């Protein structure tokens, strides 16, 4: 937990976060940023090598949220001023289908899944940061136990992605092909990451892919302009750089833990201000 999160969490512990939420967040909304969700906690694997949440912890998060917020659809979030929260999931791990989708269905909540296509074409072709985790824990990707690899590290298969996209609880967005830091890409590399991933996802699902998320939250004005030029209607950051393109630098609140104090702190309006007003013009729908 970083210093900002810790300070706001301590504020929650003394009972102020819930009070401030009623004042600062009323009639506003948040985009929430989650990642993988494992079927369980693996006692023999270091915590930093596992997804942030297990299914049980993820269910705790949604239970807490459902008592305080409306779950918004992607269209509600982008095109209206309805208050609530939008659930977004980065990277496109197989557990988004196996572990996340059933819980979303329980709560009637829609998720926006930002998929990096490298590990959809070949689910065991892990993204770079996943390979680094594997080597840190087991010295070699080949040494990762099979059950753990399938549950925590593999990408979505084509079939899983199609079924996820066809569910009322899943909307697909792009997260590039290879999950690079886009501000360091050449113009040719940048265009390939943006266009090839969108084309692949649209061809596979038969649906428009209109939303994008910046890997590592990394972007600049040139990247944002390229995202718009590639045909996307909105792009999600984490901490916005403020390049003057609000629809292409939508802020999100990272959620890494499931405790009520943590959630209350992160969504108090102190960690990040609530969003108000439509983000994309209705004519862009």
N, C-alpha and C positions, 0 to 999 in steps of 0.2 A: 504494500500500500504506500503510495507516494505521500509527500508532505501535505499536499492539498487535500487528498482524500482523508488523511488522518485527522487534519484539523476539522473538516466538516463532520467526520464520524464522531469525534469527541463532542461536537456541538449537538449531534443527535442524542448522545448518551445522556445529556442533561435535559432532554425533552423539548428542545427548541425546534428541531427539524420538522416535526409534524405540525407545529404551530406555524412555522414559516411557509410550509408547503401550502397551507390554506390561503395564505396571503399572496405568495409569489408565483404559485403555479396555477391558481384558479383560472379556468377557461383557457389554459395553455396546454401544450403537448410536447412530448419528447420522442425522439427516435432513439431506441436502445440498441446497443451493439453487443451481440453475443457471438460465440464461436462454436466450437464443438461441444457435444454433450455425450459423455460415456455412459454405458449401461450401469456401471457401478464404480466405486472407488477400488483401486488396486493397491492393496496394502504393501506389496513388495516393490512398488514403483514410486520413485520420488514424486511429490506433488507437482513440481514444476515441469514434469514430463507428461502429465496427464491433462486432458481438457479441464477448463476452469470449473465446469459443473458436471456432476453426475445426473442421471435422470431424477433421482430423488431430490437433489438440490435445485434442479431446474423447475420441478413441480412446486417446490417451496417458493421460488421466485414468482412464478405465475399466480400462485395462491395469494401472495402478498399484493401483487399488482392488481389482481382482479377485485380486491376489496377496496381499492382506492382510485382506479382508473378504468376508463373504457379501453378495450383493445381496438385499435383502428386498423382498417384495411389500408392498403397502399394508396388507393384512390382517395379515401377519406383524408389521409395524411397530406397528400400532395395538393389536392384540389379544393379542399374545404378548410374551414377554421374550427372543425369539431375538436373538442379537447380529448386528450387521452394519450396513449402510448402506441408506437409502432415498433414491433419486434423485428430486428434485422439480424442476420447471421452471416458472418464472413467465412470465406474459403471454399465451402462446398464439400465438406467431409461426408462420408457415407452415413455417419451417425446422425446427420441432419435428417435423413430419411428414416433410419431405423429407430432412433431414440427421440428425436425432437418432434417429428410430425405427429405421432400418436398423442403426445401431451398437448400439442396445439389443438388437436381435435377435441380432447377432453374439455378444453376451456373455450372452444369456439373462437380461437384467436388465429389470425392470419400472420404468416411470417414472410419476410422478404429475404430471399436467400441469394447472396452474392457469391457466384461460383467462379473459381479459377479452373479453366478447362483442361489444363495439363493433366490433372489427375482424374478427369472424367474419361478422357480418351484411354487412359490406362490407370486404374485406381491405385495400383501399387507404385506408380511413378510419382512419388511423393514430392510435395513442394519443398523448396530449399530449406525453409525454416523447420520443417518436419524432419528432414534428413539430419539436420544439425541436432535436433532433440534425440533422434534415434542413436546417433553416434555418441552423444553425451551419456546416454544411459546404457548402451550395449556395445559401443565401439564400432558397430557395423549395422547397417540397415537390415542385413540378412539375419542378424541375431535377435531381432525383436520377436518376441513370442507371437505366434500366429493369431491367437484370440485377441491379444492386445492390439496388434496391428489392424485387424479388421474393425475393431470397436473404436479405435482412437485415431488412427493415422491415415487409413485408406480414403481415397476420394470416392465420390458418388459414381456408380456405374451409369452407363447410358440408360439402362432400364429404370433404375431408381430415380434418375433425374426426370425422365418422362413422366413417371407416376407422381413424383413430387409436384411437377408443373401442372399436372391434371387435377390435383387436389384443390378444393376450395380454400385450403389452409396454406397453400404455397404459391408464391410468386417468385419468378426467377429474374435475377439481375446479374450483371457481369462484374467480375473481379479480376479481369485480364486473363491471359493465357498462363503465364508463368509466375505471377505474383511478384513482380519486380518493384523497386522504388522508381516511380515513373519520372520524377524530376531528373534522374540520372540517365534516362534513356535517350538515344539519338532520335531524331524525327522519324526515321524509318522504323525503328524498334517500337516507338510509341504508337504509331499508326497500326502496326501489326498487332500489338497487345490489345488495343481498343476494338479494332474492326474484326479481327479473326475470332476473338472470343464471342463477340455479339453475334456474328454470322453463324458460328458453330451452335450456339445455344438456340438461336431462332430456328435453324434447320432441324435440330434435334427435337425441339418441343412443338414446333409449328406455331409459336406465339411470338408476339413482339417482345423484345427485351429493351426496355426504355430506361432502366435505372442502372447506375454504376456506383461502385464503391472503390475508393483509392486504397490500394494495398499499403499497409503501414500508416494510413492516413496522410500519405506524402503526395503533395501536388503543389503547383504554382500556377500563375496565370496562363502560361502557354499550355500546360497540361489541361487545365479546365476548358480552355478554348478548344483544344483538340477533342476532348470528350464531347462537347456540344457538336462540333463539326462531324463527329463519327455517328451522330444520329440519336444520342441519348437525350432524354428530356430532363433528367435530374441526376445529380451525383452526390454521394454521401461521403463526408469527411469524418473526422473525429473532432479535433480542434481546428476550426476554420481559420484559414490564413487571411481571409477578408480581401480577396482580389477583385471584389465588385461584381461577382456573379452569384448571387444568393442561392439560386436554384441548383448550382453546381458546386456548392460547398456547404451542404446541409450538416449541421453539427449533430453529433451523437453522444450519448452517455454510455461509456463502457461499463459493463457489469461483470465483475469477476468473482463475486462472492454471493452468498445467499442469505446472510443474516439480516434480520429486520432492521437492526441499527444501521448496517451498511447501506441497505436499500433506501431507508429513510433519508440518510445523509446525501446519497448520490442524487436523489430526486427531490431534494428540498427546495430547489431553485437557487441555492448558493453555489453548488458545484458548477452548474450550468443553467443559464436562464431558459425558461420555457419559451417555445416557439408559438407565435400567434399570427393568424392570418394565413391565407392560402399561399403555398410556395410556388406553384406552377399555375399559370393562367388556365382557366377552364377551356379556352380554345385550343390548348395544347394537348388535351386529353386524347 
